[in-house]
């Protein structure tokens, strides 16, 4: 089976999953000119659904759409996108700040995340998923910090290094295997998905894959390999 057939089957995993939770895709455009980072958020509670993505310089932050309706900012207000020099970080929580601080001090992605754990949201213990593009070495890494079968005493930290991307494809990881009570964590390795050359194509494609009732916001970040220029595209359900 070729990459296209594998990617098509894997995209159905997203399309037919009404609650994959938060998700990350990292890969390369078909023309090999840019790295792509995709991050989306979903929500079931009114507090989780009351969010938008906003750009702050070279960062992206989650923000309450209606400040008067914000119930609890912990775990839902954070920077999913940060960068330092040639390192571009994405994550589904404030571990993005941890990675940023470590990189800025000359340390690495894995060392930063080894100081963190899954989220303390009993009974789900939502995984922390993160990724980084390293333009110096032309590679990217994905990570998931999670429990085994929602048991907090059974923690594991997995790292997936991709030293050479596949033009036109990326690797996807998300927080939940499926909906449930409690919600079961993602299982297996990041899976291959398709990417397009145009940022709008990727934004529309992945937005339309996500469950219409539960999707909240999606962002795309393009990192041009030669020029190092960065371009963002954001879709917010609440705007």
C-alpha positions, 0 to 999 in steps of 0.5 A: 500500500502506498502513502496515498492509500495509507493517508486516505485510510488514516484520514477516515480515522479522524473523520469518523471519530466524533471526538479525537480531542486536540490534534497535531499534524507536522509534515512537509508540503508536496513542493518540499518548500515548507514545513507545516504545523497544524493544531486543532482544539475541540470541546464538549463543555461550554467552558472548552467551547468558549475559545478562539485562537489569536496571533500574538507576534510569532506566537498563537494563544488560546483566548476566551471568546466571551470573557464573561462566560469563562469558568476556569482558565486552567488547562484551556488558556495557553500558547499552543505555538511558540518559536525560538530561532530555528525551533518551532514548537507546538503543544496542547498545553502550557508545556509549550512554555516549558519546551520554549524555556529549555530550548532558549537555554540550549537544552532539548525538546525531550529533556523539557518534556521529561519534566512534565506529565499528562494533564491532571483532569481526573478521570480523563488524564488528558495526554499532553501532545507536543511537537517541534520542527528543528530547521537546523537539522531539518527534522521534526519530533512528536511526543505524547505524555499519557497514562495507560488505560486512564491509570495515573500510576501507569504513566508513559512518555513517547517520542517520535523522531522524523529525520526526513519528512515525506513531501506531501505528507505529515504525521498526526497525533491527537489526545483521545482514541474516541469519545467516552466516559472517561475518555480513552487516550490515543493509542499507537504511533502518529499516523500518516496524513496528506498535506497540500501546497496551499495553506488555505487548502490544508485549513479547509481540508482538516477543518472539514474532517473534524466533527462539526459539533465539537470542533472549536478552532484550527490553526495552520503554520507554514515555515518556509525552509529556505527563507525561514518566513512564517505564515499563519492561517486560523479558523475559529468557529466562534468568529 
